[in-house]
Amino acid sequence: IQLRNLELVLGLPIIDRTMLILDIFAQRAQSREGKLQVELAQLKYRLPRLLGMGKVLSRQGASGVGMRGPGEKKLEIDRRRIRRRVFELEQELAEIEKQRGLRRAKRAANPIPVVALVGYTNAGKSTLLNLLSGADALAEDKLFATLDPIVRKITLPNGSECLLSDTVGFINKLPHDLVNAFRSTLDEVNDADLVLHVVDSSSDYYEAQMRVVEDVLTSLGAIDTPRIDVFNKIDKPEAKPKNGGIAISAASGEGIDALLHAIEEALAKTQVKLDVVVPYDKHGAMQMIRQNATILAESHEEDGTHLTLLLNESETWRIKKAITGQGAEATEATDD
């Protein structure tokens, strides 16, 4: 009602904080899924507020600041239309999530470790993704530049590989409907073996921003996932010294070697080394190994190919069975 009264007095559209955030998200969304998620969040936020907004939707929808529509319709017609559209969006997003689930299952069958980038909006996650992977993901100095999840493969110093996933930036008091709408996207964090919490060390409010991210991770059930705090933007004069974590500049590359070794060390705790001898006639076993493990050492001897592998512990039995049929000739390597 307050917004409606202000609109009447000023003769201007009035929007609240949530409307503004939703508008920014609408402008940033690039993929079909991202656009559907934002539209769903907009409609769910708008539905109980139709009476107080003083503006109603046209049959064509609305797009600009404050989500204005060019025409006025009766309130009940608008409500029915919004409910119908919400149902359609939820159905379409459910189908997209089903496809995402299939992709996750495929990744699980080919278990390369997943590292998720999280952080407050504009902390520099996309710049870090580009630096580590050589990718060209959108990296701009503005809020919510990345809405759609981006996954890239990177190679660590020891030769092992992992998947690096960039996610939407967080913000204090992120609208509830928006969190729910992007839950399927944020669930990528739940599938991660390691979380990199990217922090803007030049911000005066970095501690509060870190708490916001931790609260979101808690709501996602990912607070216990192994995590490395990455204090970015240390090249800026206003950057503050931090205790713990890894200090880097994604812009200049400073500290990146230390970060890569930290990722390598953290992932090593979730993986094991395995020494195997693969007979030359076991072509299927070699194919499985190349798909599911990192080969650290390889030599060809009279009795077959000798390999030292790095892989998830859960995959060792499959490798052993593929080689011997019983898993009797593969042993876990030990680091002396």
N, C-alpha and C positions, 0 to 999 in steps of 0.2 A: 504494500500500500504506500509506503514511504517513497519508493521509486516512482510510482504512478503520480503521486502528488507533486513531486519535484519536476516530473516531465510536464505536467500541466502548468506549473508556475513558470518554468524556464522556457518551455516550448522546444526543448532539446531532448534527445534520447539519453537516458541515464542507465549506466550499466554498473553492476557490482563487481567485486574482485573475481568471483567465479566466472561470470560472463566474460570478463576480459581474458582470463586464462583459456577459456574454451575457444574464444575467438582466435587467440594466438595459435592454439593447437590446430584449429581449422585451417589457418594459413600455412602451417608447417607440414601438415600431413601430405605425403607423397604417394604412398601405396594405396591400393584399393582397401586393404584391411584398415590402415590408419584412418582413412577418410570415414569409413563406416563406424569405427570405434568413436571418433569424435562426434559424428552426427548422433549416435546413440546417446552419448553423454549429454549433448546439448538438449535433446528432446526429453530425456529423463529429468534434467534439471528444470526445464521449462514447464513441464506438464502441471505440477502443482502451483505454479506461479503465474498462470495465464491471466487470472483476474487482476493481480497486482501489477503486472507489467504495463498495462495500458495499451499494449500493441498485441495484435493477434496475427497468426500466420496466414499467409496466402496459400493457395493450393499449389503454388510452384515452390514453396520453401523459402528460406531466407539465407542470406550470406553476409553481410557486412557487419560493422561494429554493432554490438548489442543484438544481433540476430534479428534485424527488422524485416518485416515483410511489406510488400508494396500495397497490399489491400487488407481490409478488415473483414473478418468472417464471424459468424456467430460462435460464441464460446463453446457450446456443446459440440458443434461440428468440428471445431479445431481439436477438442479433446479426443473425439472418436478417431479423427485422422491421425493424430499423434500416436495414440495407442496402437493403431493398425500399423503404422510405420515402425514403431518400436518392435512389434512382433516380427515384422519382415526383416529388420536389421539383426535381431537376435538369431533368427533362423539362418541368415546368410553368414553371420559370424561363427555360428556353431559349425557350419560346414567348413569354413576356413580353418577353424581350430582342429577339426578332424584331420584335415590335410597336414596341419602343423604337427599333430600327434604322430602321423605316419612318418614324417620327416625325422622327428625325434627318435622314433623306434628304429629307423634306419641308421641314425647316428649311433644309437646304443648298440646296434649289431656290429658297428665298425668303431669300436670305442677309443677314439682319440679324445684325450682330456679336453674339457671345455672350461675356459676362463672367461668370466663375465665382468665387463666394465660397468660399474655403477658410480653414481655421484650426484651431487647437487647440480642443477642446470648451469651450464656455462663453465663447468670445472675443467674442461679440456679433454673429455673422453674421446671424442672423434679425432682430434689432433693426435692423441696418443695411439689410437687404432691405426691411423694412416702411417705414423712413424714406424710402428712395430711390424706392420704387414705390407707396407708399400702400396696400400690401397689409396683410393681417392674419394673416400666417404666425405659427405658434406661436413665441413668444419668451419663454423662462422662464430663470430663474437656476438651472439645473441641468444636469447632464451629459447629453449626447446628446438634447437636447430635439427636435432635428431629425434624423430618419433618412431620410426620403423626399425626393428632390430636388424643389425648388420653383422654377419658372421664371416670372419676371414681366418685362413690357416696361417700360422707362423711357425718358424723353426727356431728352437732354442739352442744355446751354445753347445750342448752335448749331442746335437743332431736329432733329438726327439721333436715331435710336432705337437701342437695343440690348436684348438679352435678358439679364437678370440671373438667375443660377442659384445657389441655395443648396444646399450638400451637407452630408453627415454630418460632424460634428466629429471631429478626429483625437485620438489619445491615445498616450502613450509605450508602446511594446511592445504595440500593438494586436494581438490574437490573429490568427495567420496565417489560420486558417479564416474569421475574420470579414472580413479584408481580401479574401480570395478571394470570399466570398459577396456582398460589396458592390461587387465590381469593376465590374459592369455599371453600377451607380449612379455610382461614382467615375469611370467612363469619360467622364461628362459633362465632366469637367475637361479631358480630352484634346481634346474638340471645341471648347474655348474659344479665342477670339482673344486674350483677356486674362484674367489671374488676379489677383484681389484677395486678398492674404494678410492676413486680419484678425488682429491681435495684441492680446491683453489687456495694455495697457501698465501696468496696476496690479499685475500678477502679479510676484512676486519671482523667478519662474522663466521669464520671458518668452523669454529667449535660448534656453534648452533646449527650450521649446515650439516656437519657430521652427525649430529644427533638426529636430524630429520631423516637422513639416509638410513641410520640404524633403526629408526622407528618403522620405516617402510620395509626394511629387510625383515624385521620382526613380524610385521603383518603378513608378509609373504611366506613366513616359515623358513627363511633362509639365514637367520641370524647366526646359526651355528656352523654354517659352511666356512671352511678355512678362508681367511681373508688377509690381504695385505693392504695397508694404508699407503697410498701413493700421493705424496704432497707435491703437486704440480705448480708450475709457474715460478720456480725459484729464481728465474732470471730477472724477475721484476724487482725493482728497488723496494717496493712495499712488502715483499715476501717476508714472513716471519720464520725464524728457526723453529723446528719441531723436534720433539723427542720421539724416537721410534719410527717405524715405517721407512719408506724409501723416498728420498727427495730427488725430484727430477724436473727437467724442463722439456715438455713435449715439443716446444717450439725450437729449442737449440740442440736437443739431444743429450744434454747433460744428465748424467745419472742413469741412462737407459741400460748400460751394461750391467750395472748393479741390480736393476729391476729384473732383467732377463734371468740373471742367476738366482734371484730370489724366487721367481716363478718356477724355475727349474727345480730348486730345492723343495719348494712346497709341493709340487706335483709328484716329486720322487717319493714322498711319504704315502702317496696313494697308489704307487706302482711297485712292481718287483722286477728284478733282473732274472732272466732264465737262460741257462745254457742248454742248447739242444743240438742233436745230430740228426739231420734230415737225409734219409737215403735218397739217392738220385732218382729213384722211380716214384717218389712221393710228390708228384707235381701239385696235387690238390692241397697238400699240407703247406708247400711253399707259397702257394697263392693265398691261403688263409693267413699265413704269417705276415706276408707283405701288406695285407689289408688290415690286420688287427694289432700289429706290434711295430715298434721302432727297432730296426736292426742296428745295434751298436758295433758289432764286429762280425765279419764273415770270412771264412776260409774254406777251401775245397780240398778235402783229404780223400784217402782211398775208400773209407767207409761212408762218405757222404759229405754234405755241406754242414760245417760247424758254425753255429750262430750264437751270439749273445744278444738277447732280446730285452727290451724294456716294454712292459705291458701292464694292464690292470690285472690284479691278482685273480679276479673272477674269470679271466680268460685263459689262465694257464692250463686248466683241465682240458679245454677244447683243443688247444695246441698239442698237448701231449697225446690226446686220443687220436687226432688226425695223423700224427707221426707213427704211432705204434699200435693203435687200436686199443691199447690198455693204459697208455700213459706211463710206461715204466722206464723210458730211457731219457727222460728230461729231468734236470735237477735245477733247483733254484741256485742262482749264483750268489756268492757272498762277497761283500766288499771288505778287503783286508786293509 
